[in-house]
Each structure stands twice: as structure tokens, then as C-alpha cells.
Amino acid sequence: MAEDPKTFGAADLRAAVAAGLVTEAQAAGLTALAHDRAGKRATLPAEDEPFEFFRGFAEIFIATGLAILLAGLAILLGVLGGVFILILIPAIIAITAWALAGYFTLKRRMNLPSMVLVSAYASGLYVSFFTVFSQMDMGLKGVAFASAALTAGAVLVWFKQFRLPFSMFVFGIFALLATYALFTRYNPGGTIDDIDSWARSFAPRANLTLASFVFGIGAFVGAMWFDMQDPHRIGRHSATAFWLHLLAGAALVNSIAGNLYGGGGSAAILPTTAALLIFALIALIIDRRSMLTAGIAYIGAVIYWAVAGDGYAGAMDWAKILIILGTFFTVLGTWWVQMRAGLMRALPDFPGKDRLPPYSETS
């Protein structure tokens, strides 16, 4: 490595890890060594939450082709019909997606096509599981939970095999469905065949707030585990944590801030604001903008009340709301690094602080 550690940067290390030239542990060690030699161990660039959706139009082109191919297989469901086909065809789609991932994910290391494949894999398995269990005397809750839980487990197998960060987002979706099923009390009158009856039995008694909170805590703990394996945000662990933080932020903000604001009236604004402030502080500490992004709707609701009060917002009020909301996120995003550095310096040492992303000692 050159004397100047900036010559070979974090982006190059991420590319080297993705190409399999170095391991994540080796890349983290190189980064730490470079920072130590430069006397900038605590320096983190502004682009501190790397995210890669695709690497070029070739991935978009291939992903489109894969989506069309898998959709063609799925159309066979409508053409052939029958319970057996509802089990067989989705399973074939899942198997096909797994086989294609061996090439596009492991060999070509294409991100967007891999995301399409894991989504098709999980969807196919879920339909197959759901169809199989719906033929058994398991009850609605059993069918809903078993289908989602087994699909989530199958996605974990995918993650272990292909190491695709986005697969943890898919896992989280089905884990959330399984959690909802656990916290839902179904009327015994609801049946699989009667969709309206099923919907009526599900919605009125579902404790979705508690389910979202439990899931959000679990997703957040998982995200932090991955984050602490890669504090410099240069490898797969960090990318995996990104997707889990998206789910955790949405679930926690909706279960806490949403529940408070949903109480109605101006009295709910103060506790909602306090809850959002706590979320903002946590997002700064762990250096994850994605977590705070989940609260945009509720931050907008608080600003709405501040501008419009108990009345209805007119065109001028909406202009003020959007300007304030846009300014808030623009300022926060622009000076995020400096704000986080000040907050981290002000906080006393706590367990795990040294395993969080480094923070800048200067502005």
C-alpha cells in the first residue's frame, strides 16, 4: 500500500472484498492500519453508509430478463390451475432461482439479478407452503405462521449459501409475517376458502403494534450484530445490516411513534416528538441514516400539526410543511458527520462504543 492511505480507499477495498481478492477481516485490518498510520483512526468520510443497488445497466438488463422468465413460469399457474399445480409450479420457480443464483450470484456477483432471484425463490416457496398447509387441518393461524416461518428459514439457507445481503431483507419480511401470525387471534369461523371471512377474522383482533415492536427489536439486534462485525463499513456485513436497519426502523417507528400519534389530539404531539428525537439520537450514534428515514411520515405529521394546528392545511400551509421537512432532512444529511462527532464525543464510554463506526475528531 502507498504511504498515503487515501491512495487506496474504502471503495477499492469494498470492490476487492466483493471480487473475493481479500477477506472482510483482512480488509478491516488494512483499513485500521491505514488509519492508524495516518493518525486518523477516528476519521470517517461523509459517504459513511455505502449502498449498492446495481453496478451497471447490464445488471438491469439481466434482472429484467430473469423477471420475465420467472413470470412466464408463474403464468402457468393460471393456465393449468389446480391445487397440485399451485404446489408444483412455485416450487419449480424456487428451484430455478436457486440454480440461476449459482451463476449470477456466486460466479458473476451481480447484485440486482440476485435480488430478483432471492425474491422469486422466497415467493415460490411461500406459495407452495401455503397451499400445502391450507389442505391440512391446521387452522388459519397455523397455516399463516407455518408458511411464513418455513419460508423465512429457507431464506436463511439462501443467505448461508450465497451470502447476499438483500436476502436478509427478504428474510425479515417473512419473519414479520410469522410474528404477525403469532400475535393474531383468529375467529374460528374464518376459513381458507372464504377470503372475506378470513379477513374479518384477522383484522379486528390483530395486535399489530406489539408484533411490530417485537419484530423491530429483533431486527435491530440482528442489524447491530452485523454492523459490529464491520465498523468501517467496507464489506458484506455492513450491507446486510443496512437492509435489517430498514426493517427495524420502519417497524419500531410505526409501533411507537405511530401508536402515540394515533392516539389523536394535540396531546399526542409532545410524546411523538420525544419518541422521534430518541430515534434520531440512536440513528446518529449507530451512524445509520436509513433508520431515521423510516420516521419521515411522522416527522411530517408533527410539522403538520405545528403549522396547521387543529384545522386543515391549505396550499400555503402545505408549502410551509414541505419546506420545513425538506430543510430538516437536508441540513441533517449535510452536517450528519459533524453532528455525530459532537454527540459521540459528548457521550461517555459505553459497551460497544469502540465497535461502532469511527467518528471524525474535526469538522
VOMARDO-80331 format. One record per residue: residue number from 1; residue in one letter; chain; x negated, y negated, z negated of N, C-alpha, C in turn. Coordinates in steps of 0.2 Angstrom, whole numbers. Layout:
BEGIN
REC   nr  rest  kette  n.east  n.north   n.up  ca.east  ca.north  ca.up  c.east  c.north   c.up
REC  NUM     A      A       X        Y      Z        X         Y      Z       X        Y      Z
...
***
This chain:
BEGIN
REC   nr  rest  kette  n.east  n.north   n.up  ca.east  ca.north  ca.up  c.east  c.north   c.up
REC    1     M      A      -4        6      0        0         0      0      -4       -6      0
REC    2     A      A      -2      -11      3       -6       -18      4      -6      -21     -3
REC    3     E      A     -11      -26     -4      -12       -29    -10      -6      -33    -12
REC    4     D      A      -2      -36     -7        4       -39     -8      10      -34     -8
REC    5     P      A      13      -33    -14       18       -28    -14      24      -30    -10
REC    6     K      A      25      -36     -8       30       -38     -4      30      -36      4
REC    7     T      A      23      -34      5       22       -32     12      27      -26     14
REC    8     F      A      27      -21      9       31       -15     10      37      -16      5
REC    9     G      A      43      -18      7       48       -20      2      53      -14      0
REC   10     A      A      58      -16     -4       63       -11     -6      67       -8      0
REC   11     A      A      68      -12      5       72       -10     11      68       -4     14
REC   12     D      A      61       -5     15       57         0     18      57        6     14
REC   13     L      A      57        6      7       57        12      3      64       15      3
REC   14     R      A      69       11      4       76        15      4      76       19     11
REC   15     A      A      73       16     16       73        19     23      68       26     22
REC   16     A      A      63       25     18       58        31     18      62       36     14
REC   17     V      A      66       35      9       69        40      5      75       43      9
REC   18     A      A      78       39     13       84        41     17      81       46     23
REC   19     A      A      75       45     25       72        49     30      68       55     27
REC   20     G      A      68       55     20       65        61     17      57       61     17
REC   21     L      A      54       55     18       47        55     18      45       55     11
REC   22     V      A      48       52      6       47        52     -1      53       53     -5
REC   23     T      A      52       56    -11       57        57    -15      60       51    -19
REC   24     E      A      65       51    -22       68        45    -25      63       43    -31
REC   25     A      A      61       49    -35       57        47    -40      50       44    -38
REC   26     Q      A      47       46    -33       41        43    -30      42       36    -28
REC   27     A      A      48       35    -25       49        28    -23      50       23    -29
REC   28     A      A      54       26    -34       55        22    -40      48       20    -43
REC   29     G      A      43       25    -43       37        24    -46      33       19    -42
REC   30     L      A      33       20    -35       30        15    -31      32        8    -33
REC   31     T      A      39        7    -33       42         0    -35      39       -2    -41
REC   32     A      A      39        2    -46       37         0    -53      30       -2    -53
REC   33     L      A      26        2    -49       18         0    -49      17       -7    -45
REC   34     A      A      21       -8    -40       20       -14    -36      22      -20    -40
REC   35     H      A      28      -19    -44       30       -25    -49      25      -26    -54
REC   36     D      A      22      -21    -57       18       -22    -62      11      -25    -60
REC   37     R      A       9      -23    -54        3       -26    -51       4      -33    -50
REC   38     A      A      10      -35    -48       11       -42    -46      13      -46    -52
REC   39     G      A      14      -43    -58       16       -47    -64      23      -49    -63
REC   40     K      A      27      -45    -59       34       -47    -58      39      -41    -59
REC   41     R      A      37      -37    -64       41       -31    -66      49      -33    -67
REC   42     A      A      50      -39    -69       57       -41    -71      60      -45    -65
REC   43     T      A      57      -45    -59       60       -49    -54      64      -44    -49
REC   44     L      A      70      -47    -48       74       -43    -43      77      -48    -38
REC   45     P      A      76      -46    -31       79       -50    -26      86      -51    -26
REC   46     A      A      89      -56    -23       96       -58    -23     100      -52    -20
REC   47     E      A      97      -49    -15      101       -43    -12     100      -37    -17
REC   48     D      A     103      -38    -23      102       -33    -28     107      -27    -28
REC   49     E      A     112      -27    -24      117       -21    -24     117      -19    -16
REC   50     P      A     112      -15    -14      112       -13     -7     118       -9     -5
REC   51     F      A     120      -10      0      126        -6      3     125       -5     10
REC   52     E      A     126        1     12      125         3     20     131        7     22
REC   53     F      A     135        4     26      141         7     29     139       11     35
REC   54     F      A     135        9     40      133        12     46     127        9     48
REC   55     R      A     123       12     52      116         9     54     116        7     62
REC   56     G      A     122        7     65      122         5     72     128        7     75
REC   57     F      A     129        5     81      135         7     85     136       14     87
REC   58     A      A     130       17     87      130        25     88     134       28     83
REC   59     E      A     133       26     77      137        29     71     145       28     72
REC   60     I      A     146       22     74      153        20     75     156       25     81
REC   61     F      A     152       25     86      154        29     92     156       36     90
REC   62     I      A     151       39     87      151        46     85     157       47     80
REC   63     A      A     158       43     75      163        43     70     170       43     73
REC   64     T      A     170       39     78      177        38     82     178       45     85
REC   65     G      A     173       48     89      174        54     92     176       60     87
REC   66     L      A     173       60     81      174        65     76     182       64     74
REC   67     A      A     184       58     73      190        57     70     196       59     75
REC   68     I      A     194       58     82      199        60     87     199       68     87
REC   69     L      A     193       71     87      193        78     87     197       81     81
REC   70     L      A     196       79     75      199        82     70     206       80     70
REC   71     A      A     208       74     73      215        73     73     219       77     78
REC   72     G      A     215       79     83      218        84     88     219       91     85
REC   73     L      A     215       93     81      216        99     77     222       98     72
REC   74     A      A     223       92     69      228        91     65     235       91     68
REC   75     I      A     235       89     74      242        88     78     244       95     79
REC   76     L      A     240      100     79      243       107     79     248      109     74
REC   77     L      A     247      105     68      252       106     63     259      105     65
REC   78     G      A     260      100     69      266        98     71     269      102     77
REC   79     V      A     264      105     81      266       109     87     268      116     84
REC   80     L      A     264      119     80      265       126     78     270      126     72
REC   81     G      A     269      122     67      273       122     61     273      128     57
REC   82     G      A     277      129     52      277       135     48     272      134     42
REC   83     V      A     274      138     36      270       137     30     263      140     32
REC   84     F      A     263      145     35      256       148     36     251      144     40
REC   85     I      A     254      140     45      250       135     49     248      129     44
REC   86     L      A     252      127     40      251       122     35     245      124     30
REC   87     I      A     244      130     30      238       133     26     232      134     30
REC   88     L      A     233      137     36      228       139     40     224      133     44
REC   89     I      A     228      129     47      225       123     51     221      118     47
REC   90     P      A     224      116     41      220       111     37     213      115     34
REC   91     A      A     214      121     33      208       125     31     203      125     36
REC   92     I      A     205      126     42      200       126     48     197      119     49
REC   93     I      A     201      114     48      198       107     48     193      106     43
REC   94     A      A     194      109     37      189       108     32     183      112     34
REC   95     I      A     184      118     36      178       122     38     174      119     44
REC   96     T      A     178      116     48      174       112     54     170      106     52
REC   97     A      A     173      103     47      170        97     45     164       99     41
REC   98     W      A     164      104     37      158       106     34     152      108     39
REC   99     A      A     154      112     44      149       114     49     146      108     52
REC  100     L      A     150      103     54      148        97     58     143       93     53
REC  101     A      A     145       93     47      141        89     42     133       92     42
REC  102     G      A     133       99     43      126       102     43     122       98     48
REC  103     Y      A     125       96     54      121        92     59     121       85     58
REC  104     F      A     127       82     57      127        74     57     125       72     50
REC  105     T      A     125       75     44      123        73     38     116       75     36
REC  106     L      A     115       81     37      108        84     35     103       82     40
REC  107     K      A     104       83     46       99        83     51      99       75     54
REC  108     R      A     105       73     56      105        66     59     105       60     54
REC  109     R      A     107       62     48      108        57     42     112       51     44
REC  110     M      A     117       53     47      122        47     49     127       46     44
REC  111     N      A     128       40     42      132        38     36     140       38     38
REC  112     L      A     141       34     43      149        34     44     152       40     47
REC  113     P      A     149       44     51      151        50     53     152       55     47
REC  114     S      A     147       55     43      148        59     37     153       57     32
REC  115     M      A     155       51     32      161        48     28     167       51     31
REC  116     V      A     168       51     38      174        54     41     174       61     40
REC  117     L      A     169       65     40      169        72     39     171       74     32
REC  118     V      A     168       71     27      170        72     20     177       71     19
REC  119     S      A     180       65     22      187        64     21     191       69     24
REC  120     A      A     189       71     30      193        77     33     193       83     29
REC  121     Y      A     187       85     27      186        91     23     191       91     17
REC  122     A      A     191       85     13      195        85      7     202       85      9
REC  123     S      A     204       81     14      211        81     16     214       88     18
REC  124     G      A     210       91     22      212        98     24     213      103     18
REC  125     L      A     208      103     14      208       107      8     214      105      3
REC  126     Y      A     216       99      3      221        97     -2     228       99      1
REC  127     V      A     229       98      8      235       101     11     236      108     10
REC  128     S      A     230      112     11      230       119     11     232      121      4
REC  129     F      A     229      118     -1      230       120     -8     237      118    -10
REC  130     F      A     239      112     -8      246       110    -10     251      115     -7
REC  131     T      A     250      117     -1      255       121      2     255      128     -1
REC  132     V      A     250      131     -3      249       137     -6     253      137    -13
REC  133     F      A     251      132    -17      254       132    -24     261      130    -24
REC  134     S      A     264      126    -18      271       125    -18     275      131    -17
REC  135     Q      A     272      136    -15      276       143    -14     276      147    -20
REC  136     M      A     272      145    -25      272       148    -32     277      145    -37
REC  137     D      A     278      149    -42      282       146    -47     278      143    -52
REC  138     M      A     275      137    -50      271       133    -55     274      127    -58
REC  139     G      A     279      124    -55      282       118    -57     278      112    -53
REC  140     L      A     282      107    -53      279       101    -50     272       99    -53
REC  141     K      A     272       98    -59      266        96    -62     260      101    -61
REC  142     G      A     261      107    -61      256       112    -60     253      111    -53
REC  143     V      A     258      111    -48      256       110    -41     252      104    -40
REC  144     A      A     254       98    -42      251        92    -41     244       92    -45
REC  145     F      A     243       95    -51      237        95    -54     232      100    -51
REC  146     A      A     234      106    -50      230       111    -47     227      109    -40
REC  147     S      A     232      106    -36      229       104    -29     224       99    -29
REC  148     A      A     225       94    -33      220        88    -34     214       90    -37
REC  149     A      A     215       94    -43      209        96    -46     204      101    -42
REC  150     L      A     207      106    -39      203       110    -35     200      106    -29
REC  151     T      A     203      102    -26      200        98    -21     195       94    -23
REC  152     A      A     196       91    -29      190        87    -32     184       91    -33
REC  153     G      A     185       97    -36      180       102    -37     176      104    -30
REC  154     A      A     180      105    -25      177       106    -19     173      101    -16
REC  155     V      A     175       94    -17      171        89    -15     164       88    -19
REC  156     L      A     165       90    -25      158        91    -29     153       96    -26
REC  157     V      A     156      101    -23      152       106    -20     149      103    -14
REC  158     W      A     153       99    -10      151        95     -4     145       90     -6
REC  159     F      A     146       87    -12      141        82    -14     134       86    -16
REC  160     K      A     135       91    -19      129        95    -21     125       98    -15
REC  161     Q      A     129       99     -9      126       102     -3     123       96      1
REC  162     F      A     127       91      2      125        86      7     122       79      4
REC  163     R      A     123       78     -3      120        73     -6     123       66     -3
REC  164     L      A     129       66     -1      132        60      2     135       56     -3
REC  165     P      A     133       49     -4      135        45    -10     143       44     -9
REC  166     F      A     145       43     -3      153        42     -2     157       47     -4
REC  167     S      A     154       54     -4      158        59     -7     161       59    -14
REC  168     M      A     157       55    -18      159        54    -25     165       49    -25
REC  169     F      A     166       45    -20      172        41    -20     178       45    -18
REC  170     V      A     177       50    -13      182        54    -12     184       59    -18
REC  171     F      A     179       61    -21      180        65    -27     184       61    -32
REC  172     G      A     182       55    -33      186        50    -38     193       50    -36
REC  173     I      A     195       49    -30      202        48    -28     206       55    -30
REC  174     F      A     203       61    -29      207        67    -31     207       68    -38
REC  175     A      A     201       66    -41      201        66    -49     206       61    -52
REC  176     L      A     207       56    -49      213        51    -51     219       54    -50
REC  177     L      A     221       57    -45      227        61    -43     228       66    -49
REC  178     A      A     223       70    -50      224        75    -55     225       72    -62
REC  179     T      A     222       67    -64      223        63    -70     230       61    -70
REC  180     Y      A     233       58    -65      240        56    -65     244       61    -66
REC  181     A      A     243       67    -63      247        73    -64     247       75    -72
REC  182     L      A     241       75    -75      241        77    -82     245       72    -86
REC  183     F      A     246       66    -85      249        61    -89     256       60    -86
REC  184     T      A     259       64    -82      265        63    -79     270       68    -82
REC  185     R      A     276       66    -84      281        71    -86     286       71    -81
REC  186     Y      A     287       77    -78      292        78    -73     299       81    -76
REC  187     N      A     304       78    -73      310        81    -74     311       88    -71
REC  188     P      A     314       93    -75      314       100    -72     318      100    -66
REC  189     G      A     322       95    -65      326        96    -59     323       94    -52
REC  190     G      A     317       91    -53      313        90    -46     310       96    -43
REC  191     T      A     311       96    -37      308       102    -33     304      100    -27
REC  192     I      A     300      104    -25      295       103    -19     299      101    -13
REC  193     D      A     305      105    -12      308       104     -6     313       98     -6
REC  194     D      A     314       95    -12      318        89    -12     314       83    -14
REC  195     I      A     312       80     -8      307        74    -10     310       69    -14
REC  196     D      A     316       67    -12      319        62    -16     320       63    -24
REC  197     S      A     322       70    -25      322        72    -32     315       72    -35
REC  198     W      A     310       74    -31      304        74    -34     301       67    -36
REC  199     A      A     302       62    -31      300        55    -33     304       52    -39
REC  200     R      A     310       54    -39      314        51    -45     311       54    -52
REC  201     S      A     309       61    -51      307        64    -57     300       61    -59
REC  202     F      A     296       59    -54      289        57    -55     289       50    -58
REC  203     A      A     292       45    -55      290        38    -56     292       35    -63
REC  204     P      A     299       37    -65      301        33    -71     297       35    -77
REC  205     R      A     294       41    -78      291        43    -84     283       44    -84
REC  206     A      A     281       41    -78      273        42    -77     270       37    -82
REC  207     N      A     265       39    -86      261        34    -90     255       32    -86
REC  208     L      A     256       29    -80      250        27    -76     245       23    -79
REC  209     T      A     247       18    -83      242        14    -86     237       18    -90
REC  210     L      A     239       22    -95      235        26    -98     231       31    -94
REC  211     A      A     234       34    -89      230        38    -84     224       34    -81
REC  212     S      A     226       28    -79      221        24    -75     215       22    -80
REC  213     F      A     217       21    -86      212        19    -91     207       25    -92
REC  214     V      A     210       31    -93      206        37    -95     201       38    -89
REC  215     F      A     204       38    -83      200        39    -77     195       34    -76
REC  216     G      A     197       27    -77      192        22    -76     186       23    -81
REC  217     I      A     187       25    -87      182        26    -92     177       31    -89
REC  218     G      A     180       37    -87      176        42    -84     172       40    -78
REC  219     A      A     175       37    -74      172        34    -68     166       30    -69
REC  220     F      A     167       25    -74      162        20    -76     156       24    -80
REC  221     V      A     157       29    -84      152        33    -87     148       36    -82
REC  222     G      A     151       39    -77      148        43    -71     144       38    -67
REC  223     A      A     146       32    -66      143        27    -62     137       25    -65
REC  224     M      A     137       24    -72      131        21    -76     126       27    -76
REC  225     W      A     128       33    -76      123        38    -77     119       38    -70
REC  226     F      A     122       37    -64      119        37    -58     114       31    -58
REC  227     D      A     117       25    -60      113        19    -60     107       19    -64
REC  228     M      A     107       22    -70      101        23    -74      96       27    -71
REC  229     Q      A      98       31    -67       93        36    -63      89       32    -58
REC  230     D      A      92       26    -56       89        22    -51      89       15    -52
REC  231     P      A      86       12    -57       87         5    -59      85        0    -54
REC  232     H      A      80        2    -49       78        -3    -44      82       -3    -38
REC  233     R      A      88        2    -38       92         2    -33      89        3    -26
REC  234     I      A      85        8    -25       82        10    -19      84       16    -16
REC  235     G      A      88       21    -20       89        27    -17      97       29    -18
REC  236     R      A      98       36    -17      104        39    -16     108       38    -23
REC  237     H      A     105       38    -29      109        37    -35     112       31    -35
REC  238     S      A     109       25    -33      112        19    -34     118       18    -29
REC  239     A      A     117       21    -23      123        21    -18     129       25    -21
REC  240     T      A     127       30    -24      133        34    -27     136       30    -32
REC  241     A      A     132       27    -37      135        23    -42     140       17    -39
REC  242     F      A     138       15    -33      142         9    -30     149       11    -29
REC  243     W      A     150       17    -26      157        20    -25     160       21    -31
REC  244     L      A     157       24    -36      160        25    -43     162       19    -46
REC  245     H      A     158       14    -46      160         7    -49     166        4    -45
REC  246     L      A     167        5    -39      173         3    -36     179        6    -39
REC  247     L      A     179       12    -40      185        15    -43     186       14    -50
REC  248     A      A     180       13    -54      181        12    -61     183        5    -62
REC  249     G      A     181        0    -58      183        -7    -58     190       -8    -57
REC  250     A      A     193       -5    -51      200        -5    -50     204       -2    -55
REC  251     A      A     202        4    -57      206         7    -62     207        4    -69
REC  252     L      A     201        1    -71      201        -2    -78     204       -9    -78
REC  253     V      A     203      -13    -72      206       -19    -72     213      -19    -71
REC  254     N      A     216      -14    -67      223       -13    -67     226      -11    -73
REC  255     S      A     223       -6    -77      226        -4    -83     226       -9    -89
REC  256     I      A     221      -13    -89      220       -18    -95     223      -24    -93
REC  257     A      A     220      -28    -88      222       -35    -86     229      -34    -83
REC  258     G      A     230      -29    -79      237       -28    -76     242      -27    -81
REC  259     N      A     241      -23    -86      246       -22    -91     247      -28    -95
REC  260     L      A     242      -32    -97      243       -38   -101     247      -43    -97
REC  261     Y      A     245      -45    -90      248       -49    -86     255      -47    -85
REC  262     G      A     256      -41    -84      263       -38    -83     268      -39    -88
REC  263     G      A     265      -41    -94      270       -42   -100     274      -48    -98
REC  264     G      A     272      -53    -94      276       -59    -92     275      -64    -96
REC  265     G      A     277      -70    -94      277       -76    -98     270      -79    -99
REC  266     S      A     269      -85   -101      263       -89   -101     259      -86   -107
REC  267     A      A     262      -83   -112      258       -80   -117     253      -74   -115
REC  268     A      A     255      -71   -109      250       -66   -107     244      -69   -103
REC  269     I      A     244      -75   -102      238       -78    -98     232      -78   -102
REC  270     L      A     232      -80   -108      226       -80   -113     223      -73   -113
REC  271     P      A     226      -68   -116      223       -62   -116     221      -59   -109
REC  272     T      A     224      -60   -104      222       -58    -97     216      -61    -96
REC  273     T      A     215      -68    -97      209       -72    -96     203      -69   -100
REC  274     A      A     205      -67   -106      199       -64   -110     197      -58   -108
REC  275     A      A     202      -54   -105      200       -47   -103     196      -48    -96
REC  276     L      A     198      -52    -92      194       -53    -86     187      -56    -87
REC  277     L      A     186      -60    -93      180       -63    -95     175      -57    -97
REC  278     I      A     178      -53   -101      174       -47   -103     172      -43    -97
REC  279     F      A     176      -42    -92      174       -38    -86     169      -42    -82
REC  280     A      A     169      -48    -82      164       -52    -79     157      -52    -82
REC  281     L      A     157      -52    -89      151       -51    -93     148      -44    -92
REC  282     I      A     152      -39    -92      150       -32    -91     147      -31    -84
REC  283     A      A     150      -34    -79      148       -34    -72     141      -37    -71
REC  284     L      A     140      -43    -75      134       -46    -75     128      -42    -78
REC  285     I      A     130      -39    -84      125       -35    -87     122      -29    -83
REC  286     I      A     127      -26    -80      125       -20    -76     123      -21    -69
REC  287     D      A     124      -28    -67      122       -30    -61     126      -27    -55
REC  288     R      A     133      -27    -56      137       -24    -51     143      -29    -49
REC  289     R      A     142      -32    -44      147       -37    -41     154      -33    -39
REC  290     S      A     153      -27    -37      158       -23    -35     164      -21    -40
REC  291     M      A     161      -21    -47      166       -20    -52     170      -26    -53
REC  292     L      A     167      -32    -53      171       -38    -54     176      -40    -48
REC  293     T      A     174      -38    -42      178       -39    -36     185      -36    -37
REC  294     A      A     186      -30    -41      192       -27    -42     197      -32    -46
REC  295     G      A     195      -37    -49      199       -42    -53     201      -48    -49
REC  296     I      A     200      -48    -42      202       -54    -39     209      -56    -39
REC  297     A      A     213      -51    -39      221       -52    -39     223      -55    -45
REC  298     Y      A     220      -53    -51      222       -55    -57     219      -62    -59
REC  299     I      A     213      -63    -56      210       -70    -57     214      -75    -53
REC  300     G      A     216      -73    -47      221       -77    -43     227      -78    -47
REC  301     A      A     230      -73    -51      236       -74    -54     235      -79    -60
REC  302     V      A     230      -79    -63      228       -83    -69     228      -91    -66
REC  303     I      A     224      -91    -60      224       -98    -57     231     -100    -55
REC  304     Y      A     235      -96    -52      241       -97    -50     245     -101    -56
REC  305     W      A     245      -97    -62      249      -100    -67     246     -107    -70
REC  306     A      A     239     -107    -69      237      -114    -71     239     -119    -67
REC  307     V      A     239     -118    -60      241      -123    -55     249     -124    -55
REC  308     A      A     253     -119    -55      260      -119    -54     264     -119    -60
REC  309     G      A     261     -117    -66      264      -116    -72     270     -111    -71
REC  310     D      A     276     -113    -74      281      -108    -74     286     -109    -68
REC  311     G      A     284     -113    -63      288      -114    -57     285     -110    -51
REC  312     Y      A     287     -112    -45      285      -109    -39     280     -113    -36
REC  313     A      A     274     -110    -33      269      -114    -30     271     -116    -23
REC  314     G      A     270     -122    -21      272      -125    -14     265     -124    -10
REC  315     A      A     266     -127     -4      260      -126      0     254     -130     -3
REC  316     M      A     255     -136     -6      249      -139     -9     246     -135    -15
REC  317     D      A     250     -132    -19      248      -128    -24     244     -122    -22
REC  318     W      A     247     -119    -16      243      -113    -14     236     -115    -11
REC  319     A      A     236     -121     -8      229      -123     -6     224     -124    -12
REC  320     K      A     227     -127    -17      223      -128    -23     220     -121    -26
REC  321     I      A     225     -116    -26      224      -110    -29     218     -106    -25
REC  322     L      A     219     -107    -18      214      -103    -14     207     -107    -14
REC  323     I      A     207     -114    -15      201      -117    -15     197     -116    -22
REC  324     I      A     201     -115    -27      198      -114    -34     195     -107    -34
REC  325     L      A     199     -102    -31      197       -95    -31     191      -94    -27
REC  326     G      A     191      -97    -21      186       -96    -16     179      -99    -19
REC  327     T      A     180     -105    -23      174      -109    -26     171     -104    -31
REC  328     F      A     176     -101    -35      174       -97    -41     169      -92    -39
REC  329     F      A     172      -88    -34      168       -82    -31     161      -84    -27
REC  330     T      A     162      -90    -24      156       -92    -20     150      -94    -25
REC  331     V      A     152      -98    -30      147      -100    -35     145      -94    -39
REC  332     L      A     149      -90    -41      147       -84    -45     142      -80    -41
REC  333     G      A     144      -79    -34      139       -75    -30     133      -78    -28
REC  334     T      A     133      -85    -27      127       -88    -26     122      -88    -31
REC  335     W      A     124      -90    -37      120       -90    -43     120      -84    -48
REC  336     W      A     122      -78    -45      123       -72    -49     116      -71    -52
REC  337     V      A     111      -71    -49      104       -69    -51     102      -73    -57
REC  338     Q      A     103      -79    -56      101       -84    -62     105      -83    -68
REC  339     M      A     112      -82    -67      117       -82    -72     115      -75    -76
REC  340     R      A     114      -70    -72      112       -63    -75     106      -64    -79
REC  341     A      A     101      -67    -77       94       -68    -80      95      -71    -87
REC  342     G      A      99      -77    -87      100       -80    -93     104      -76    -98
REC  343     L      A     109      -73    -96      113       -68   -100     109      -63   -103
REC  344     M      A     105      -59    -99      101       -54   -101      95      -56   -106
REC  345     R      A      93      -62   -105       88       -65   -110      91      -67   -116
REC  346     A      A      97      -69   -116      101       -71   -122     103      -65   -126
REC  347     L      A     104      -59   -123      106       -53   -127     101      -50   -130
REC  348     P      A     102      -47   -136       97       -44   -140      96      -37   -137
REC  349     D      A      90      -33   -138       89       -27   -136      95      -22   -138
REC  350     F      A      97      -18   -133      102       -13   -135     100       -7   -131
REC  351     P      A     103       -1   -133      101         5   -130     103        5   -122
REC  352     G      A      98        7   -118       99         7   -111      97        1   -108
REC  353     K      A      96       -5   -111       94       -11   -108      88      -11   -103
REC  354     D      A      83       -7   -105       77        -6   -101      78       -2    -95
REC  355     R      A      84        2    -95       86         6    -89      91        3    -84
REC  356     L      A      92       -4    -86       97        -7    -81      92      -11    -76
REC  357     P      A      95      -13    -70       91       -17    -65      87      -22    -68
REC  358     P      A      81      -23    -67       77       -29    -69      80      -36    -68
REC  359     Y      A      79      -40    -72       82       -47    -71      76      -52    -70
REC  360     S      A      77      -57    -66       72       -62    -65      71      -67    -71
REC  361     E      A      64      -68    -72       62       -72    -78      62      -79    -76
REC  362     T      A      63      -81    -69       63       -88    -67      69      -89    -62
REC  363     S      A      71      -95    -61       76       -96    -57      74      -97    -49
***
